[in-house]
Amino acid sequence: MGSFVEKYLLDFLGLLNRFTLFNAVRSSLGIIYPNVRKSYMLVDSWVVSFLVLSATASFFCITWSISGCLLSAIVVLACLRIYELVVYQARVTLASEEPVLSSRRIVILLLFNYAEITLWFTLIYFNWGNEFEFGAIGLSPFAKYLALSFFTMTSFGYSSGSPKTDSGYFITLTQSAIGFVMVLLVLGAFISEIRQKPQTHTGKQRTH
């Protein structure tokens, strides 16, 4: 009998997953293509597409100093996507009931998600640029915010920029917490991959 803490945690993550963009898209496609839930192509395409979108959106929004409703809409999408990534990867890593192709694939997708979150927070820092202060450095605006996001995500400390308001500290603490959770998920998936190899090898020996 499993732990009730584990059961309620997975049930809670399942509830949160219902309110993600990916779940809405997959459920809609499932009406037309019933086998879409068993396909890894949708997940892989979704991950790669949003990684490219996060890089493109953050670079051009910052380089061209885009503001107003367009920037706000993209930031809302970024927040929804970050929420989705944390919930989905937590469910997959913490023994989701969905079929898993391999632990190696989970690690690869986690690294993709890690990079995507870093890029989305780059855009978020740009949107709330007044909440942060930067030293006199010769970096482009995009490189400046990307450096802040990368060092915060990896918990290496602040780069040339640092928060100067409560809102700024809240944003950086949120990203640091997400980065810490993602690292734990990567380590958990990696350890699971190592532990499965001896079992697979033993299983093969028994069949001879």
Backbone as CSV, one residue per row, in Angstrom:
resi,resn,N_x,N_y,N_z,CA_x,CA_y,CA_z,C_x,C_y,C_z
1,MET,0.853,-1.199,0.000,0.000,0.000,0.000,0.883,1.242,0.000
2,GLY,0.647,2.162,-0.928,1.474,3.344,-1.055,1.183,4.370,0.025
3,SER,2.070,5.315,0.144,1.921,6.385,1.114,0.756,7.288,0.720
4,PHE,-0.031,7.701,1.714,-1.147,8.584,1.408,-0.640,9.964,0.993
5,VAL,0.563,10.333,1.465,1.158,11.607,1.054,1.452,11.584,-0.440
6,GLU,2.025,10.477,-0.903,2.321,10.330,-2.324,1.042,10.345,-3.150
7,LYS,0.025,9.646,-2.654,-1.245,9.572,-3.379,-1.876,10.949,-3.532
8,TYR,-1.953,11.692,-2.437,-2.583,13.005,-2.495,-1.745,13.999,-3.292
9,LEU,-0.426,13.839,-3.245,0.440,14.717,-4.034,0.211,14.504,-5.523
10,LEU,0.175,13.237,-5.941,-0.055,12.927,-7.345,-1.461,13.343,-7.790
11,ASP,-2.445,13.175,-6.906,-3.803,13.620,-7.227,-3.848,15.137,-7.388
12,PHE,-3.104,15.840,-6.536,-3.063,17.300,-6.610,-2.379,17.760,-7.894
13,LEU,-1.284,17.088,-8.245,-0.592,17.415,-9.492,-1.475,17.112,-10.701
14,GLY,-2.246,16.022,-10.607,-3.172,15.698,-11.681,-4.239,16.766,-11.846
15,LEU,-4.703,17.323,-10.722,-5.690,18.393,-10.773,-5.095,19.642,-11.414
16,LEU,-3.873,19.988,-11.012,-3.215,21.152,-11.596,-2.977,20.972,-13.093
17,ASN,-2.701,19.741,-13.489,-2.419,19.470,-14.896,-3.635,19.700,-15.795
18,ARG,-4.823,19.614,-15.220,-6.030,19.835,-16.008,-6.126,21.267,-16.512
19,PHE,-5.420,22.183,-15.852,-5.507,23.597,-16.206,-4.262,24.063,-16.962
20,THR,-3.690,23.186,-17.770,-2.520,23.533,-18.581,-2.909,23.632,-20.049
21,LEU,-2.120,24.379,-20.816,-2.379,24.530,-22.241,-2.250,23.198,-22.966
22,PHE,-1.215,22.438,-22.589,-0.977,21.171,-23.270,-2.135,20.201,-23.073
23,ASN,-2.654,20.132,-21.869,-3.770,19.231,-21.605,-5.001,19.639,-22.402
24,ALA,-5.230,20.948,-22.543,-6.375,21.424,-23.321,-6.224,21.055,-24.794
25,VAL,-5.013,21.235,-25.325,-4.764,20.920,-26.735,-4.860,19.416,-26.972
26,ARG,-4.247,18.633,-26.082,-4.269,17.186,-26.263,-5.677,16.618,-26.129
27,SER,-6.464,17.158,-25.207,-7.842,16.691,-25.046,-8.671,17.015,-26.285
28,SER,-8.432,18.200,-26.857,-9.168,18.586,-28.065,-8.780,17.704,-29.241
29,LEU,-7.477,17.450,-29.393,-7.028,16.586,-30.481,-7.481,15.142,-30.274
30,GLY,-7.622,14.750,-28.979,-8.047,13.387,-28.687,-9.441,13.072,-29.193
31,ILE,-10.262,14.102,-29.361,-11.609,13.888,-29.900,-11.526,13.468,-31.363
32,ILE,-10.560,14.064,-32.076,-10.401,13.756,-33.504,-9.493,12.551,-33.702
33,TYR,-8.389,12.527,-32.926,-7.420,11.431,-33.034,-7.337,10.720,-31.680
34,PRO,-8.082,9.675,-31.476,-8.143,8.989,-30.167,-6.797,8.478,-29.672
35,ASN,-5.868,8.170,-30.574,-4.580,7.601,-30.174,-3.526,8.663,-29.864
36,VAL,-3.930,9.933,-29.832,-2.939,10.991,-29.640,-2.295,10.917,-28.256
37,ARG,-3.023,10.399,-27.253,-2.473,10.297,-25.904,-1.346,9.269,-25.817
38,LYS,-1.327,8.323,-26.738,-0.306,7.294,-26.727,0.904,7.664,-27.594
39,SER,0.840,8.811,-28.237,1.901,9.233,-29.139,2.862,10.187,-28.433
40,TYR,4.162,9.955,-28.638,5.174,10.850,-28.081,5.474,12.005,-29.017
41,MET,4.997,11.915,-30.259,5.277,12.951,-31.242,4.699,14.295,-30.824
42,LEU,3.491,14.287,-30.255,2.857,15.529,-29.834,3.655,16.185,-28.716
43,VAL,4.084,15.393,-27.737,4.849,15.943,-26.615,6.171,16.527,-27.099
44,ASP,6.896,15.758,-27.919,8.194,16.219,-28.401,8.059,17.476,-29.260
45,SER,7.053,17.496,-30.131,6.829,18.667,-30.983,6.454,19.884,-30.153
46,TRP,5.644,19.651,-29.126,5.212,20.738,-28.232,6.418,21.338,-27.505
47,VAL,7.296,20.490,-27.005,8.475,20.954,-26.257,9.412,21.749,-27.158
48,VAL,9.725,21.203,-28.318,10.652,21.873,-29.233,10.064,23.195,-29.741
49,SER,8.777,23.192,-30.061,8.130,24.400,-30.570,8.168,25.531,-29.549
50,PHE,7.879,25.216,-28.291,7.870,26.258,-27.270,9.288,26.703,-26.898
51,LEU,10.259,25.817,-27.037,11.641,26.231,-26.810,12.058,27.259,-27.856
52,VAL,11.732,26.986,-29.105,12.036,27.927,-30.188,11.257,29.226,-29.991
53,LEU,9.990,29.114,-29.592,9.164,30.297,-29.379,9.710,31.158,-28.246
54,SER,10.136,30.533,-27.153,10.672,31.297,-26.021,11.942,32.041,-26.407
55,ALA,12.811,31.393,-27.186,14.053,32.042,-27.627,13.750,33.196,-28.580
56,THR,12.836,32.953,-29.518,12.496,33.982,-30.503,11.787,35.164,-29.863
57,ALA,10.806,34.869,-29.024,10.016,35.934,-28.401,10.873,36.796,-27.483
58,SER,11.684,36.165,-26.639,12.507,36.934,-25.705,13.540,37.782,-26.447
59,PHE,14.146,37.221,-27.488,15.185,37.963,-28.214,14.611,39.182,-28.928
60,PHE,13.543,38.982,-29.690,13.000,40.085,-30.475,12.263,41.103,-29.614
61,CYS,11.579,40.658,-28.568,10.885,41.605,-27.691,11.870,42.532,-26.989
62,ILE,12.990,41.970,-26.553,13.990,42.777,-25.848,14.794,43.619,-26.825
63,THR,15.206,43.032,-27.935,16.024,43.755,-28.907,15.260,44.914,-29.524
64,TRP,13.989,44.691,-29.834,13.175,45.740,-30.449,12.397,46.568,-29.432
65,SER,12.606,46.296,-28.137,11.948,47.051,-27.052,10.424,47.077,-27.233
66,ILE,9.867,45.912,-27.490,8.410,45.806,-27.655,7.727,46.005,-26.305
67,SER,6.632,46.718,-26.304,5.900,46.985,-25.062,4.402,46.953,-25.341
68,GLY,3.628,47.278,-24.332,2.192,47.362,-24.513,1.488,46.020,-24.434
69,CYS,0.368,45.927,-25.122,-0.475,44.737,-25.042,0.212,43.494,-25.578
70,LEU,1.028,43.641,-26.621,1.711,42.489,-27.197,2.670,41.873,-26.197
71,LEU,3.471,42.700,-25.543,4.408,42.191,-24.543,3.659,41.559,-23.372
72,SER,2.588,42.196,-22.933,1.807,41.659,-21.814,1.224,40.290,-22.158
73,ALA,0.732,40.143,-23.398,0.164,38.864,-23.823,1.227,37.776,-23.839
74,ILE,2.424,38.108,-24.315,3.505,37.120,-24.367,3.962,36.749,-22.958
75,VAL,3.992,37.705,-22.060,4.381,37.429,-20.671,3.356,36.519,-19.994
76,VAL,2.080,36.743,-20.272,1.037,35.860,-19.732,1.242,34.439,-20.255
77,LEU,1.531,34.308,-21.548,1.819,32.994,-22.127,3.037,32.371,-21.461
78,ALA,4.056,33.181,-21.190,5.265,32.685,-20.531,4.947,32.130,-19.142
79,CYS,4.131,32.848,-18.387,3.764,32.393,-17.038,2.956,31.099,-17.091
80,LEU,2.033,31.007,-18.041,1.240,29.787,-18.192,2.126,28.606,-18.581
81,ARG,3.089,28.871,-19.435,3.979,27.808,-19.882,4.907,27.351,-18.752
82,ILE,5.417,28.261,-17.963,6.271,27.905,-16.824,5.489,27.050,-15.830
83,TYR,4.262,27.459,-15.550,3.381,26.684,-14.672,3.182,25.277,-15.222
84,GLU,2.932,25.193,-16.519,2.711,23.903,-17.167,3.940,23.007,-17.088
85,LEU,5.112,23.574,-17.312,6.349,22.791,-17.305,6.617,22.181,-15.939
86,VAL,6.472,22.974,-14.903,6.748,22.485,-13.556,5.762,21.377,-13.173
87,VAL,4.485,21.593,-13.459,3.462,20.600,-13.107,3.649,19.313,-13.892
88,TYR,3.833,19.436,-15.199,3.932,18.247,-16.039,5.161,17.412,-15.706
89,GLN,6.307,18.072,-15.585,7.535,17.330,-15.308,7.517,16.723,-13.914
90,ALA,6.885,17.391,-12.966,6.750,16.808,-11.633,5.906,15.539,-11.680
91,ARG,4.834,15.556,-12.461,3.979,14.377,-12.574,4.716,13.224,-13.250
92,VAL,5.442,13.526,-14.318,6.152,12.474,-15.042,7.246,11.857,-14.183
93,THR,8.000,12.702,-13.495,9.119,12.208,-12.697,8.651,11.479,-11.446
94,LEU,7.553,11.936,-10.854,7.041,11.325,-9.626,6.045,10.214,-9.944
95,ALA,6.419,9.325,-10.829,5.635,8.117,-11.135,4.270,8.437,-11.685
96,SER,4.244,9.109,-12.815,2.982,9.346,-13.493,2.444,8.040,-14.062
97,GLU,1.128,7.974,-14.221,0.520,6.792,-14.802,0.658,6.754,-16.322
98,GLU,1.097,7.864,-16.927,1.254,7.889,-18.365,2.465,7.056,-18.754
99,PRO,2.450,6.421,-19.947,3.578,5.611,-20.380,4.820,6.460,-20.592
100,VAL,5.965,5.956,-20.143,7.227,6.664,-20.283,8.134,5.857,-21.195
101,LEU,8.638,6.489,-22.243,9.467,5.794,-23.206,10.785,5.369,-22.579
102,SER,11.453,6.270,-21.872,12.705,5.950,-21.197,13.053,7.082,-20.243
103,SER,13.856,6.750,-19.240,14.316,7.786,-18.310,15.248,8.757,-19.017
104,ARG,15.969,8.261,-20.008,16.872,9.137,-20.764,16.085,10.227,-21.482
105,ARG,14.934,9.857,-22.032,14.095,10.845,-22.714,13.594,11.884,-21.726
106,ILE,13.250,11.457,-20.520,12.791,12.395,-19.503,13.879,13.410,-19.186
107,VAL,15.129,12.948,-19.068,16.242,13.841,-18.765,16.426,14.855,-19.893
108,ILE,16.354,14.385,-21.137,16.531,15.277,-22.285,15.442,16.344,-22.318
109,LEU,14.193,15.926,-22.117,13.102,16.887,-22.127,13.199,17.859,-20.956
110,LEU,13.668,17.384,-19.810,13.857,18.263,-18.663,14.890,19.343,-18.961
111,LEU,15.968,18.972,-19.647,16.991,19.947,-20.013,16.431,20.976,-20.997
112,PHE,15.602,20.512,-21.923,14.937,21.435,-22.848,14.039,22.392,-22.070
113,ASN,13.281,21.838,-21.126,12.384,22.668,-20.313,13.158,23.652,-19.452
114,TYR,14.305,23.221,-18.944,15.158,24.077,-18.120,15.588,25.299,-18.921
115,ALA,16.012,25.059,-20.166,16.432,26.150,-21.036,15.260,27.065,-21.371
116,GLU,14.087,26.469,-21.603,12.914,27.266,-21.940,12.498,28.175,-20.795
117,ILE,12.501,27.648,-19.579,12.147,28.470,-18.421,13.120,29.631,-18.263
118,THR,14.396,29.368,-18.479,15.401,30.426,-18.402,15.104,31.532,-19.404
119,LEU,14.707,31.159,-20.608,14.403,32.145,-21.646,13.117,32.912,-21.341
120,TRP,12.111,32.223,-20.812,10.869,32.923,-20.464,11.113,33.924,-19.347
121,PHE,11.925,33.564,-18.360,12.220,34.509,-17.280,13.070,35.671,-17.780
122,THR,13.850,35.447,-18.820,14.573,36.558,-19.444,13.590,37.627,-19.902
123,LEU,12.499,37.182,-20.513,11.462,38.114,-20.969,10.713,38.730,-19.792
124,ILE,10.476,37.942,-18.757,9.786,38.464,-17.576,10.608,39.553,-16.896
125,TYR,11.910,39.363,-16.807,12.780,40.392,-16.225,12.751,41.671,-17.059
126,PHE,12.700,41.498,-18.363,12.616,42.675,-19.241,11.309,43.422,-19.008
127,ASN,10.213,42.680,-18.856,8.911,43.308,-18.645,8.873,44.098,-17.338
128,TRP,9.535,43.578,-16.311,9.608,44.268,-15.021,11.011,44.846,-14.798
129,GLY,11.559,45.416,-15.850,12.922,45.933,-15.798,13.152,46.988,-14.728
130,ASN,12.114,47.750,-14.395,12.258,48.796,-13.379,12.443,48.238,-11.977
131,GLU,12.176,46.947,-11.799,12.318,46.319,-10.489,13.764,45.865,-10.229
132,PHE,14.647,46.065,-11.221,16.023,45.582,-11.104,17.004,46.694,-11.455
133,GLU,18.206,46.539,-10.957,19.264,47.492,-11.279,20.491,46.728,-11.779
134,PHE,21.191,47.337,-12.729,22.340,46.696,-13.357,23.551,47.608,-13.258
135,GLY,24.707,46.979,-13.149,25.945,47.741,-13.113,26.302,48.256,-14.493
136,ALA,27.337,49.044,-14.537,27.797,49.612,-15.809,28.595,48.557,-16.572
137,ILE,27.897,47.797,-17.409,28.542,46.756,-18.198,28.184,46.935,-19.661
138,GLY,29.039,46.448,-20.528,28.828,46.632,-21.953,28.088,45.501,-22.616
139,LEU,27.016,45.033,-22.002,26.221,43.954,-22.574,25.000,44.524,-23.283
140,SER,24.541,43.790,-24.289,23.304,44.175,-24.956,22.142,43.937,-24.000
141,PRO,21.006,44.597,-24.230,19.858,44.384,-23.331,19.469,42.912,-23.199
142,PHE,19.469,42.177,-24.320,19.090,40.770,-24.261,20.088,39.980,-23.423
143,ALA,21.380,40.191,-23.648,22.411,39.471,-22.892,22.343,39.821,-21.414
144,LYS,21.992,41.048,-21.105,21.907,41.508,-19.721,20.812,40.761,-18.960
145,TYR,19.637,40.681,-19.555,18.529,39.989,-18.888,18.699,38.474,-18.929
146,LEU,19.307,37.970,-19.989,19.567,36.534,-20.065,20.561,36.109,-18.988
147,ALA,21.584,36.916,-18.752,22.562,36.603,-17.716,21.905,36.578,-16.341
148,LEU,21.030,37.558,-16.083,20.328,37.584,-14.801,19.460,36.339,-14.631
149,SER,18.762,35.956,-15.688,17.902,34.780,-15.627,18.719,33.507,-15.448
150,PHE,19.811,33.378,-16.177,20.626,32.166,-16.106,21.235,31.989,-14.716
151,PHE,21.829,33.042,-14.176,22.471,32.922,-12.871,21.449,32.713,-11.756
152,THR,20.267,33.291,-11.907,19.208,33.055,-10.913,18.684,31.631,-11.004
153,MET,18.505,31.141,-12.222,17.974,29.791,-12.443,18.934,28.731,-11.922
154,THR,20.214,28.946,-12.100,21.219,27.973,-11.673,21.643,28.175,-10.222
155,SER,21.084,29.204,-9.571,21.409,29.509,-8.168,22.889,29.794,-7.972
156,PHE,23.531,30.363,-9.006,24.918,30.789,-8.869,25.017,32.192,-8.271
157,GLY,23.878,32.756,-7.909,23.871,34.117,-7.397,23.554,35.098,-8.508
158,TYR,23.389,36.350,-8.146,23.055,37.366,-9.129,24.256,37.649,-10.028
159,SER,23.957,38.040,-11.260,25.017,38.429,-12.184,25.285,39.914,-11.990
160,SER,25.339,40.664,-13.067,25.543,42.113,-12.952,24.274,42.829,-12.529
161,GLY,23.153,42.117,-12.531,21.893,42.717,-12.135,21.373,42.118,-10.842
162,SER,20.547,42.885,-10.141,19.986,42.424,-8.880,18.673,43.154,-8.629
163,PRO,17.749,42.537,-7.888,16.457,43.186,-7.604,16.637,44.358,-6.649
164,LYS,15.791,45.346,-6.824,15.854,46.516,-5.938,14.516,46.797,-5.259
165,THR,13.497,45.993,-5.550,12.186,46.147,-4.933,11.688,44.791,-4.441
166,ASP,10.625,44.820,-3.662,10.042,43.567,-3.178,9.550,42.698,-4.338
167,SER,8.971,43.335,-5.345,8.497,42.578,-6.505,9.658,41.902,-7.227
168,GLY,10.774,42.606,-7.338,11.949,42.031,-7.973,12.476,40.828,-7.209
169,TYR,12.503,40.940,-5.891,12.957,39.811,-5.070,11.994,38.627,-5.187
170,PHE,10.702,38.906,-5.282,9.727,37.826,-5.412,9.938,37.065,-6.726
171,ILE,10.193,37.788,-7.814,10.402,37.148,-9.111,11.656,36.279,-9.083
172,THR,12.747,36.800,-8.526,13.988,36.029,-8.490,13.874,34.830,-7.553
173,LEU,13.178,34.981,-6.443,12.980,33.847,-5.530,12.127,32.767,-6.185
174,THR,11.125,33.198,-6.952,10.284,32.226,-7.659,11.114,31.433,-8.657
175,GLN,11.951,32.126,-9.422,12.772,31.411,-10.396,13.802,30.511,-9.712
176,SER,14.395,30.979,-8.621,15.354,30.147,-7.894,14.699,28.868,-7.378
177,ALA,13.484,28.996,-6.862,12.762,27.825,-6.363,12.449,26.850,-7.498
178,ILE,12.021,27.385,-8.635,11.738,26.534,-9.791,13.010,25.848,-10.268
179,GLY,14.115,26.591,-10.316,15.389,26.006,-10.720,15.815,24.885,-9.797
180,PHE,15.604,25.061,-8.498,15.966,24.030,-7.526,15.123,22.772,-7.736
181,VAL,13.821,22.961,-7.964,12.933,21.818,-8.193,13.318,21.088,-9.477
182,MET,13.629,21.831,-10.535,13.999,21.211,-11.801,15.284,20.410,-11.677
183,VAL,16.238,20.917,-10.891,17.486,20.177,-10.668,17.195,18.862,-9.958
184,LEU,16.320,18.903,-8.949,15.947,17.676,-8.246,15.282,16.682,-9.185
185,LEU,14.437,17.186,-10.094,13.771,16.302,-11.041,14.770,15.669,-12.009
186,VAL,15.737,16.458,-12.461,16.759,15.924,-13.357,17.580,14.848,-12.647
187,LEU,17.978,15.123,-11.412,18.759,14.142,-10.658,17.938,12.879,-10.406
188,GLY,16.656,13.064,-10.071,15.805,11.905,-9.831,15.654,11.040,-11.065
189,ALA,15.458,11.675,-12.224,15.328,10.915,-13.467,16.642,10.234,-13.835
190,PHE,17.761,10.928,-13.584,19.071,10.367,-13.913,19.373,9.155,-13.027
191,ILE,19.077,9.270,-11.745,19.301,8.143,-10.830,18.407,6.970,-11.207
192,SER,17.153,7.267,-11.606,16.245,6.209,-12.040,16.790,5.497,-13.268
193,GLU,17.404,6.255,-14.182,17.997,5.659,-15.383,19.134,4.715,-15.007
194,ILE,19.968,5.115,-14.033,21.094,4.284,-13.608,20.601,3.013,-12.930
195,ARG,19.570,3.137,-12.105,19.064,1.977,-11.372,18.373,0.984,-12.293
196,GLN,17.833,1.440,-13.400,17.121,0.545,-14.307,18.068,-0.274,-15.169
197,LYS,19.282,0.209,-15.403,20.216,-0.499,-16.279,20.597,-1.880,-15.762
198,PRO,20.970,-2.037,-14.483,21.279,-3.390,-14.000,20.096,-4.332,-14.087
199,GLN,18.873,-3.823,-13.835,17.690,-4.661,-13.897,17.440,-5.138,-15.323
200,THR,17.662,-4.232,-16.290,17.481,-4.610,-17.689,18.493,-5.664,-18.095
201,HIS,19.745,-5.484,-17.638,20.795,-6.433,-17.976,20.505,-7.805,-17.365
202,THR,20.019,-7.826,-16.119,19.694,-9.076,-15.461,18.542,-9.784,-16.151
203,GLY,17.555,-8.966,-16.595,16.412,-9.539,-17.289,16.825,-10.209,-18.587
204,LYS,17.796,-9.599,-19.291,18.255,-10.192,-20.530,18.979,-11.511,-20.292
205,GLN,19.740,-11.577,-19.189,20.471,-12.805,-18.893,19.512,-13.953,-18.615
206,ARG,18.410,-13.662,-17.962,17.460,-14.708,-17.606,16.754,-15.293,-18.822
207,THR,16.714,-14.536,-19.907,16.009,-15.037,-21.081,16.853,-15.980,-21.908
208,HIS,18.172,-16.026,-21.649,19.037,-16.913,-22.411,18.971,-18.330,-21.869
